[in-house]
């Protein structure tokens, strides 16, 4: 079975890792504008492939490709956050391309058509592409092993030449017990963020993949690794552009690093 490719763009799309915050990001005085400017500066994608920290599913799964619902995967927030809408078009052609690139012995791909966009996907997209007029496909994290995720990213890299924006969505530091309403950053989180910045600037992929052993305060910054490892997918997709990385968004939000990075 063959599927028509996505419209070919004039140039290769960048690959992104972004910190996605929480639904309350929309109320922040600074962060929505930073995301909006980032979206405006990027080439317009033909489609967006999101890999969020909030969807772990094995075997690797692809979400809705027609009507794309939202998953309100949070509790205890004011009621209006459960009424947010982001009616992005589905991306069935992109889903077929992802299947073709990833399917291999030992790497099955399943379809979960009822699974929509979780807040790790739609919260930043609401700010970057508020018109919700770009097709979006969400893909699960089938593992938390950074090396395996980087390999998946490498397989997906050709999509960038088709205008697909590949986004790993997590948080550069993510310890909910360290959240500070005054946005004071605990020194271990600051140390981890600085280490990560330097590793990115040096293109030290080995250190980034082995962050649990190489980074200072790794287990404090990430008691569980799911919010950092989407970066590995981005690193794989951007393997030919690692020297072009730049931190587009820096600083902190409630004490957590919101560092977000672009390759290419």
VEXDREN-2710 file (C-alpha; in Angstrom, 1 decimal):
% VEXDREN-2710
k/r/px/py/pz
1/UNK/0.0/0.0/0.0
2/UNK/1.4/3.4/-0.9
3/UNK/0.3/6.8/0.4
4/UNK/0.8/10.2/-1.3
5/UNK/3.5/12.1/0.5
6/UNK/2.9/15.3/2.4
7/UNK/3.3/18.5/0.4
8/UNK/7.0/19.1/0.0
9/UNK/8.3/22.3/1.7
10/UNK/11.0/24.6/0.5
11/UNK/13.5/23.6/3.2
12/UNK/14.0/21.0/6.0
13/UNK/12.0/21.6/9.2
14/UNK/13.8/22.1/12.5
15/UNK/13.3/19.5/15.3
16/UNK/12.3/20.8/18.7
17/UNK/12.4/19.9/22.4
18/UNK/10.1/22.0/24.5
19/UNK/9.1/22.3/28.1
20/UNK/5.3/22.3/28.2
21/UNK/4.3/23.5/31.6
22/UNK/0.8/22.9/32.8
23/UNK/-2.6/24.1/31.6
24/UNK/-2.0/27.2/33.8
25/UNK/0.8/28.2/31.4
26/UNK/-1.8/30.3/29.6
27/UNK/-2.1/32.6/32.6
28/UNK/1.6/33.3/32.8
29/UNK/2.8/36.9/31.9
30/UNK/5.7/35.8/29.8
31/UNK/5.6/32.2/28.6
32/UNK/2.7/32.3/26.1
33/UNK/4.3/35.2/24.3
34/UNK/7.6/33.3/24.0
35/UNK/5.8/30.3/22.5
36/UNK/3.8/32.5/20.1
37/UNK/7.0/34.2/18.9
38/UNK/8.7/30.8/18.4
39/UNK/5.7/29.5/16.4
40/UNK/5.8/32.7/14.2
41/UNK/9.5/32.4/13.5
42/UNK/9.4/28.7/12.5
43/UNK/8.7/27.7/8.9
44/UNK/5.1/26.7/8.6
45/UNK/4.9/22.9/9.1
46/UNK/2.9/20.6/6.8
47/UNK/2.1/18.6/9.9
48/UNK/3.2/18.2/13.5
49/UNK/4.4/15.0/15.2
50/UNK/4.2/15.3/19.0
51/UNK/5.9/13.0/21.4
52/UNK/4.7/13.9/24.9
53/UNK/6.0/12.8/28.3
54/UNK/2.3/12.2/29.2
55/UNK/1.8/9.2/26.9
56/UNK/3.7/6.1/27.6
57/UNK/2.4/3.1/25.6
58/UNK/4.1/0.0/24.3
59/UNK/4.2/-1.2/21.6
60/UNK/4.6/2.3/20.1
61/UNK/1.2/3.8/19.4
62/UNK/-0.2/6.4/17.1
63/UNK/-3.2/8.5/18.3
64/UNK/-6.3/9.8/16.6
65/UNK/-5.9/10.6/12.9
66/UNK/-9.4/12.0/12.1
67/UNK/-11.2/14.0/14.7
68/UNK/-8.5/14.7/17.3
69/UNK/-9.9/14.9/20.8
70/UNK/-8.1/16.3/23.9
71/UNK/-7.1/14.3/26.9
72/UNK/-7.6/16.3/30.1
73/UNK/-4.9/14.4/32.0
74/UNK/-4.8/16.5/35.2
75/UNK/-6.8/16.8/38.3
76/UNK/-7.9/19.5/40.7
77/UNK/-7.7/22.5/38.3
78/UNK/-10.4/25.1/37.9
79/UNK/-13.3/23.9/35.8
80/UNK/-12.6/26.1/32.8
81/UNK/-9.4/24.2/32.1
82/UNK/-11.5/21.2/31.2
83/UNK/-13.4/23.2/28.6
84/UNK/-10.3/24.1/26.5
85/UNK/-10.6/23.1/22.9
86/UNK/-8.0/22.6/20.2
87/UNK/-9.6/21.2/17.1
88/UNK/-6.6/20.5/15.0
89/UNK/-7.0/18.4/11.9
90/UNK/-5.9/14.8/12.0
91/UNK/-2.9/13.6/10.0
92/UNK/-3.6/10.2/8.5
93/UNK/-1.0/10.7/5.8
94/UNK/1.6/11.4/8.4
95/UNK/0.5/8.4/10.4
96/UNK/1.0/6.1/7.4
97/UNK/4.5/7.6/6.8
98/UNK/5.4/7.0/10.5
99/UNK/4.3/3.4/10.2
100/UNK/6.4/2.9/7.2
101/UNK/9.5/4.4/8.8
102/UNK/9.2/2.6/12.1
103/UNK/7.8/-0.8/11.3
104/UNK/10.6/-3.4/11.5
105/UNK/11.1/-6.7/13.2
106/UNK/10.8/-6.2/16.9
107/UNK/9.2/-2.8/16.5
108/UNK/5.4/-3.1/16.1
109/UNK/3.3/0.0/15.7
110/UNK/-0.3/0.1/16.9
111/UNK/-3.1/2.5/16.3
112/UNK/-5.2/3.9/19.2
113/UNK/-7.7/6.1/17.3
114/UNK/-9.6/7.2/20.4
115/UNK/-6.4/8.6/22.0
116/UNK/-6.3/12.4/21.7
117/UNK/-3.8/15.1/22.5
118/UNK/-2.8/15.4/26.1
119/UNK/-1.7/18.6/27.8
120/UNK/1.9/18.0/26.9
121/UNK/0.8/18.5/23.3
122/UNK/-2.0/20.9/23.2
123/UNK/-0.9/23.4/25.9
124/UNK/2.1/24.6/23.9
125/UNK/0.4/24.2/20.5
126/UNK/-2.4/26.5/21.7
127/UNK/0.1/29.3/22.1
128/UNK/2.3/28.5/19.0
129/UNK/-0.5/27.7/16.5
130/UNK/-3.7/29.1/18.0
131/UNK/-5.7/28.7/14.8
132/UNK/-5.4/24.9/15.1
133/UNK/-5.1/24.6/11.4
134/UNK/-2.0/22.4/11.1
135/UNK/-2.6/18.6/11.2
136/UNK/-1.3/17.0/14.4
137/UNK/-0.4/13.4/15.2
138/UNK/0.6/12.3/18.7
139/UNK/2.9/9.3/19.1
140/UNK/3.6/7.4/22.4
141/UNK/6.8/6.9/24.3
142/UNK/7.1/3.1/23.9
143/UNK/10.1/3.0/26.3
144/UNK/12.0/5.4/28.6
145/UNK/15.4/4.1/27.4
146/UNK/17.0/7.2/25.9
147/UNK/19.1/5.2/23.4
148/UNK/16.1/3.4/22.0
149/UNK/14.2/6.7/21.8
150/UNK/17.1/8.3/19.9
151/UNK/17.0/5.4/17.5
152/UNK/13.3/6.0/16.9
153/UNK/14.1/9.7/16.3
154/UNK/16.7/8.8/13.7
155/UNK/14.1/6.7/11.8
156/UNK/11.7/9.6/11.9
157/UNK/14.2/12.2/10.6
158/UNK/13.2/11.9/6.9
159/UNK/9.9/13.4/7.9
160/UNK/11.6/16.8/8.4
161/UNK/12.3/16.9/4.7
162/UNK/8.5/16.6/4.1
163/UNK/7.9/19.7/6.3
164/UNK/6.9/17.8/9.4
165/UNK/7.7/19.5/12.7
166/UNK/9.0/16.8/15.1
167/UNK/8.5/17.8/18.8
168/UNK/9.7/16.1/21.9
169/UNK/7.5/17.6/24.7
170/UNK/8.6/17.3/28.3
171/UNK/10.2/19.6/30.9
172/UNK/13.9/20.3/31.3
173/UNK/13.6/19.9/35.0
174/UNK/10.5/18.2/36.5
175/UNK/10.3/17.7/40.3
176/UNK/6.8/18.6/41.3
177/UNK/7.8/18.7/45.0
178/UNK/10.3/21.5/44.2
179/UNK/7.6/23.7/42.7
180/UNK/7.8/27.2/44.1
181/UNK/5.0/29.8/43.7
182/UNK/7.6/32.6/43.9
183/UNK/9.6/31.0/41.1
184/UNK/12.7/30.5/43.3
185/UNK/14.9/27.8/41.7
186/UNK/16.4/25.3/44.1
187/UNK/20.2/25.1/43.6
188/UNK/20.1/21.4/42.5
189/UNK/17.7/22.3/39.7
190/UNK/19.8/25.2/38.6
191/UNK/22.9/22.9/38.5
192/UNK/21.1/20.4/36.4
193/UNK/19.8/23.1/34.0
194/UNK/23.3/24.6/33.6
195/UNK/24.8/21.1/33.0
196/UNK/22.2/20.4/30.4
197/UNK/22.8/23.8/28.7
198/UNK/26.5/23.1/28.5
199/UNK/26.0/19.5/27.2
200/UNK/23.7/20.8/24.5
201/UNK/26.1/23.5/23.4
202/UNK/28.9/20.9/23.3
203/UNK/26.8/18.5/21.3
204/UNK/27.5/15.9/24.0
205/UNK/24.8/13.4/23.0
206/UNK/26.4/10.6/25.1
207/UNK/26.1/12.6/28.3
208/UNK/22.5/13.7/27.5
209/UNK/21.4/10.2/26.9
210/UNK/23.1/9.0/30.1
211/UNK/21.9/12.0/32.1
212/UNK/20.8/9.8/35.0
213/UNK/24.5/9.0/35.7
214/UNK/26.3/12.0/34.2
215/UNK/24.2/15.0/35.3
216/UNK/24.4/16.6/38.8
217/UNK/21.3/16.2/40.9
218/UNK/19.7/14.0/38.1
219/UNK/17.3/12.3/40.4
220/UNK/16.3/15.5/42.1
221/UNK/15.7/17.2/38.8
222/UNK/13.9/14.1/37.4
223/UNK/12.6/11.7/40.1
224/UNK/11.3/9.8/37.1
225/UNK/12.8/10.3/33.7
226/UNK/9.7/10.6/31.4
227/UNK/9.9/14.4/31.2
228/UNK/13.5/14.5/30.0
229/UNK/13.6/11.5/27.6
230/UNK/11.5/13.1/24.8
231/UNK/14.7/15.0/24.2
232/UNK/16.2/11.8/23.0
233/UNK/13.6/11.5/20.2
234/UNK/14.5/15.1/19.2
235/UNK/18.2/14.3/19.3
236/UNK/17.7/11.4/16.9
237/UNK/15.6/13.4/14.5
238/UNK/18.2/16.2/14.6
239/UNK/21.2/14.0/14.4
240/UNK/22.5/15.9/11.3
241/UNK/21.9/19.3/12.9
242/UNK/23.2/18.9/16.4
243/UNK/25.7/21.7/15.9
244/UNK/22.9/24.2/15.1
245/UNK/21.1/23.9/18.4
246/UNK/19.9/26.9/20.3
247/UNK/17.9/27.4/23.5
248/UNK/14.9/29.4/22.3
249/UNK/13.3/29.7/25.7
250/UNK/15.2/29.8/28.9
251/UNK/14.4/30.7/32.5
252/UNK/12.1/29.1/35.0
253/UNK/8.4/28.7/35.8
254/UNK/7.4/27.9/39.4
255/UNK/11.1/27.0/40.0
256/UNK/11.3/24.5/37.1
257/UNK/13.4/25.0/34.0
258/UNK/11.4/25.8/30.9
259/UNK/14.5/25.4/28.6
260/UNK/13.3/24.7/25.1
261/UNK/15.6/23.9/22.3
262/UNK/15.6/24.1/18.5
263/UNK/17.8/22.1/16.1
264/UNK/18.1/23.2/12.5
END
